[in-house]
Amino acid sequence: MEEVPFVNETTMFVALTANADMVLAPPKASFTGSDSQFTKSTLRHLSRTRELLENHAASTAVVSSLEPFVAGAELRVHFANASIATIFLLSNVTTLNSTLDELARELEVAGNCTDLCAIEMQPGPGNYTGMFVLVDDSNLVLSNVILRYGYSESVGGVIHLMDAASLVLRDCYLDSNTALEGGGALFSESSGSIKIINSLVQNCSATLGGVMYITGASPIEIIGSQLQDNNASRGGLFYMEGTASGPISILGSVFQRNYAMQDGGAGVISGSGDVNITDCLFHGNTAEE
């Protein structure tokens, strides 16, 4: 299905950037009864959208559609716009049907919903390469976001880092992401850093590294996070190849009920980087062999 903006009697599409006027396509008919509640919800969205744009720089954009696939189209446009440095999500659910364009700049995507905003995948035929691909010396910061149902037929169900790309996950929830080969959530062949802060990662799966598959020199920090119920054939949480040379620092985190068919319920680390683990709990992680 092509992701295109549309308007019908139950949807308003708002295309917004901080240096553009608001473009509002109104519904064809007035609302009554239960529809009036929808109108109130939509107006609250518009009010919050105006507030965000008025209080932030011209490099800010907002994803605000109430229709998940339209929100996905908005995110795709802003993600590809090199002038945008911050994207605020107001949509409760943003659905992607294919991988976003490669990111080669610094960008923050921040949820601004009542609860966490969700980005999810419902890929069309042949579009099985995860959500995000980071290249060059890009830096992606994701905060207050749910990342779920990411899927790749190869590596990186959610995010694939290349070159010197870096990633920060802050106050995020990663759930039910899958890669057939490696890194149910993340795959890195990058020399850039990976930071996971105050986040929950669960139900991710892959052949190598249920959560992370690392072949590059990425320094990895995990702080105040919980990783649970992830699984893989090898390395229920992590699989670090012999080529992985970045240091790993884990502080104040919980690792529980992660499973591997062989080699490391919590992880397999065969790289050359130092590993420092402080004030962490490992519980119920298992491997069959």
PyMOL commands that set and color helices and strands:
alter all, ss='L'
color gray80, all
select helices_A, chain A and resi 34-54+68-80
alter helices_A, ss='H'
color red, helices_A
select strands_A, chain A and resi 14-15+23-24+60-63+86-89+93-96+106-111+117-121+132-134+139-143+145-148+151-152+159-161+166-170+173-175+178-182+186-188+194-197+200-202+205-208+212-214+220-223+226-228+231-234+238-240+248-251+254-256+259-262+267-269+275-278+281-283+286-287
alter strands_A, ss='S'
color yellow, strands_A
deselect
rebuild
show_as cartoon
